[in-house]
Amino acid sequence: MESTGLGSTLNANQTTAPKRSVAVIGAGWAGLAAAVRATQNGDQVTLFEATQQVGGRARCVNLKPLDSGVAGARSEATLRLDNGQHILIGAYHRTLDLMRTVGVNPQTLLMRLPLTLRYPDQSGFAIPRLPFPLNLAVGILAARGWSAADKWGLLQTAWQWQRSHFSCAAQSTVADICKSLSPPVWRDLIEPLCVAALNTPAEQASAAVFLRVLKDALWGPSGSSDLLLPQVDLGRLMPEAARAWLEQNGALLVMGHRVEALSPVHQASGTALVSTCAGSENINGWHINGEFFDHVVIATPALDAANLVHEHAPAWAAQARNLKYQAIATVYVQAALGTRLSQPMLALRTHTHAPAQFVFDRGQICIGPHTGTGATNAATPGLLAFVASAPQVDRMSVQSQVLEQAREQLNLNGLHVLQTVMEKRATLACTPGLIRPLGQVTTRLTACGDYIAGPYPSTLEGAVRSGFASL
Ligand SMILES: Cc1cc2nc3c(=O)[nH]c(=O)nc-3n(C[C@H](O)[C@H](O)[C@H](O)COP(=O)(O)OP(=O)(O)OC[C@H]3O[C@@H](n4cnc5c(N)ncnc54)[C@H](O)[C@@H]3O)c2cc1C
């Protein structure tokens, strides 16, 4: 690769201090947050991304017209879908801040709904926008399909969680802290809420992280528990605006370039060392492709980060390598154009052959065609996204089981599958006692991403927070 010319060598005539040169490796939501923060700090930023696209695991995918099989207005245009349907919540403050910083208005691009878990038969639960604990109490008392005893049990358990400030033993699972809840409450509320928040089945999920998310959502300022559903594809929601903002503010984006190695530069000689036994104390920067950077932020997924640093920080790399993951499958289907679900998002009943926990009516959620790119977004009546978190079967089996589930639970027939995306390493498995790598890797080398230690599970908010904290 040619030199990007951004080394920190002082010009003889320069009177002011040179800018710190910072390399960010990876342009997912964490890397974009880190690059924006560094640029705001006055650093000279170079952002390397292996692919031609920004957004990482929360990105837009273009569906070719021939694949779509949908007659009508968009048959000649590319359909912009996502690699997976995403949900944000009102408590994702850092993510919303990042959107505003790069010029995106969350109010116009996110559909805000009170937290609602309704099933096709309209049973379920909704949290009104009231202060805690009124929001929870009213939500529980108004829940449909539960007996008085079910509701009383949940109220008592919620009261205990509140008294313990939503904290619990690090080794507890969500099942452990919900033992006193009735089967309907467990099935209709805890299981879907846990899988939506942690992408991990409630029997295996960390109770400490679950309670932390509940606390921020329920106990935070009004609107914290609201569901925020993207009304545009994920590229337009933030990453493409961040890319434009970075370019306008002097950052250099090197797209389609996978960083393969990092070499420490030591104070004494100023030359790159290849020796793996060199200490970290005297490092004053890093070389990437022979170019010097004062600081490097690794914003790749954990396995790529481990490969990049294993010579320089073996213990950190070993921890990053040992993490376990959960998959998510998203099945996009086109129903008849007149199809409209009773809610923009519905919970579904799961069992061995019914893997989807949620279905999203993108015809109701998404807004207008996007002009200027030759692509439309998914604002088409009848376009549904079924989400199966932690599926136990392969892509094609999930797809056929989801079609059957849609027939059984939504009474929908004649569905046309547009695309099924299986992300095998969608998020970390958020299990009790999970020890995640810290953001500091070694001298002048930090890491960010949804797998880095922090209060949040593997989510957009976790990624963005760690990006902001990485400099
Ligand atoms: C299907 C699905 C559904 C999800 N649903 C939700 C949800 O509803 N709500 C929510 O909050 N979160 C959800 N998530 C999780 C969320 O998408 C992730 O937590 C977040 O996108 C992770 O961002 P990141 O920046 O940490 O990593 P990534 O997005 O993985 O970004 C890493 C980037 O680094 C690049 N890269 C890798 N190696 C190199 C290299 N050597 N050199 C240069 N570049 C490199 C990659 O190409 C990538 O662009 C979901 C994830 C998936 C997959």
The ligand as an SDF file (V2000), in Angstrom:
LIG
                    3D

 53 58  0  0  0  0  0  0  0  0999 V2000
  -27.9080  -10.3630   12.7870 C   0  0  0  0  0  0  0  0  0  0  0  0
  -27.5260   -9.4620   13.9220 C   0  0  0  0  0  0  0  0  0  0  0  0
  -28.5120   -8.8590   14.6940 C   0  0  0  0  0  0  0  0  0  0  0  0
  -28.1530   -8.0140   15.7400 C   0  0  0  0  0  0  0  0  0  0  0  0
  -29.1450   -7.3950   16.4390 N   0  0  0  0  0  0  0  0  0  0  0  0
  -28.8090   -6.4260   17.3170 C   0  0  0  0  0  0  0  0  0  0  0  0
  -29.8100   -5.6370   17.9170 C   0  0  0  0  0  0  0  0  0  0  0  0
  -30.9960   -5.8310   17.6820 O   0  0  0  0  0  0  0  0  0  0  0  0
  -29.4340   -4.6370   18.7610 N   0  0  0  0  0  0  0  0  0  0  0  0
  -28.1170   -4.3820   19.0310 C   0  0  0  0  0  0  0  0  0  0  0  0
  -27.8260   -3.4310   19.7590 O   0  0  0  0  0  0  0  0  0  0  0  0
  -27.1350   -5.1510   18.4930 N   0  0  0  0  0  0  0  0  0  0  0  0
  -27.4490   -6.1540   17.6490 C   0  0  0  0  0  0  0  0  0  0  0  0
  -26.4620   -6.8950   17.0490 N   0  0  0  0  0  0  0  0  0  0  0  0
  -25.0720   -6.7150   17.4870 C   0  0  0  0  0  0  0  0  0  0  0  0
  -24.3910   -5.5350   16.7960 C   0  0  0  0  0  0  0  0  0  0  0  0
  -24.5920   -5.5530   15.4090 O   0  0  0  0  0  0  0  0  0  0  0  0
  -22.8860   -5.6380   17.0890 C   0  0  0  0  0  0  0  0  0  0  0  0
  -22.7220   -5.6550   18.4970 O   0  0  0  0  0  0  0  0  0  0  0  0
  -22.0990   -4.4740   16.5400 C   0  0  0  0  0  0  0  0  0  0  0  0
  -22.4130   -4.2150   15.1890 O   0  0  0  0  0  0  0  0  0  0  0  0
  -20.6020   -4.8040   16.6580 C   0  0  0  0  0  0  0  0  0  0  0  0
  -19.8550   -3.7120   16.1670 O   0  0  0  0  0  0  0  0  0  0  0  0
  -18.2700   -3.7290   16.2360 P   0  0  0  0  0  0  0  0  0  0  0  0
  -17.8290   -2.4360   15.6660 O   0  0  0  0  0  0  0  0  0  0  0  0
  -17.8420   -4.0780   17.6120 O   0  0  0  0  0  0  0  0  0  0  0  0
  -17.7530   -4.9360   15.3300 O   0  0  0  0  0  0  0  0  0  0  0  0
  -17.9930   -5.2680   13.7150 P   0  0  0  0  0  0  0  0  0  0  0  0
  -19.3070   -4.7150   13.3760 O   0  0  0  0  0  0  0  0  0  0  0  0
  -17.7500   -6.6920   13.6020 O   0  0  0  0  0  0  0  0  0  0  0  0
  -16.8800   -4.3840   13.0010 O   0  0  0  0  0  0  0  0  0  0  0  0
  -15.5780   -4.8300   12.7880 C   0  0  0  0  0  0  0  0  0  0  0  0
  -15.0620   -4.2830   11.4480 C   0  0  0  0  0  0  0  0  0  0  0  0
  -13.6730   -4.6060   11.3400 O   0  0  0  0  0  0  0  0  0  0  0  0
  -13.3890   -4.9740   10.0020 C   0  0  0  0  0  0  0  0  0  0  0  0
  -12.1460   -5.7580   10.0390 N   0  0  0  0  0  0  0  0  0  0  0  0
  -11.9440   -6.9900   10.5460 C   0  0  0  0  0  0  0  0  0  0  0  0
  -10.6250   -7.3300   10.4560 N   0  0  0  0  0  0  0  0  0  0  0  0
   -9.9890   -6.2760    9.8810 C   0  0  0  0  0  0  0  0  0  0  0  0
   -8.6240   -6.0100    9.5470 C   0  0  0  0  0  0  0  0  0  0  0  0
   -7.6590   -6.8860    9.8160 N   0  0  0  0  0  0  0  0  0  0  0  0
   -8.3120   -4.8260    8.9430 N   0  0  0  0  0  0  0  0  0  0  0  0
   -9.2910   -3.9030    8.6770 C   0  0  0  0  0  0  0  0  0  0  0  0
  -10.6090   -4.1090    8.9990 N   0  0  0  0  0  0  0  0  0  0  0  0
  -10.9480   -5.2710    9.5980 C   0  0  0  0  0  0  0  0  0  0  0  0
  -14.6400   -5.7480    9.5980 C   0  0  0  0  0  0  0  0  0  0  0  0
  -14.7460   -5.8290    8.1810 O   0  0  0  0  0  0  0  0  0  0  0  0
  -15.7460   -4.9110   10.2460 C   0  0  0  0  0  0  0  0  0  0  0  0
  -16.1970   -3.8820    9.3810 O   0  0  0  0  0  0  0  0  0  0  0  0
  -26.7920   -7.7870   16.0350 C   0  0  0  0  0  0  0  0  0  0  0  0
  -25.7930   -8.3970   15.2660 C   0  0  0  0  0  0  0  0  0  0  0  0
  -26.1500   -9.2160   14.2170 C   0  0  0  0  0  0  0  0  0  0  0  0
  -25.0650   -9.8430   13.3860 C   0  0  0  0  0  0  0  0  0  0  0  0
  1  2  1  0
  2  3  1  0
  2 52  2  0
  3  4  2  0
  4  5  1  0
  4 50  1  0
  5  6  2  0
  6  7  1  0
  6 13  1  0
  7  8  2  0
  7  9  1  0
  9 10  1  0
 10 11  2  0
 10 12  1  0
 12 13  2  0
 13 14  1  0
 14 15  1  0
 14 50  1  0
 15 16  1  0
 16 17  1  0
 16 18  1  0
 18 19  1  0
 18 20  1  0
 20 21  1  0
 20 22  1  0
 22 23  1  0
 23 24  1  0
 24 25  2  0
 24 26  1  0
 24 27  1  0
 27 28  1  0
 28 29  2  0
 28 30  1  0
 28 31  1  0
 31 32  1  0
 32 33  1  0
 33 34  1  0
 33 48  1  0
 34 35  1  0
 35 36  1  0
 35 46  1  0
 36 37  1  0
 36 45  1  0
 37 38  2  0
 38 39  1  0
 39 40  1  0
 39 45  2  0
 40 41  1  0
 40 42  2  0
 42 43  1  0
 43 44  2  0
 44 45  1  0
 46 47  1  0
 46 48  1  0
 48 49  1  0
 50 51  2  0
 51 52  1  0
 52 53  1  0
M  END
$$$$
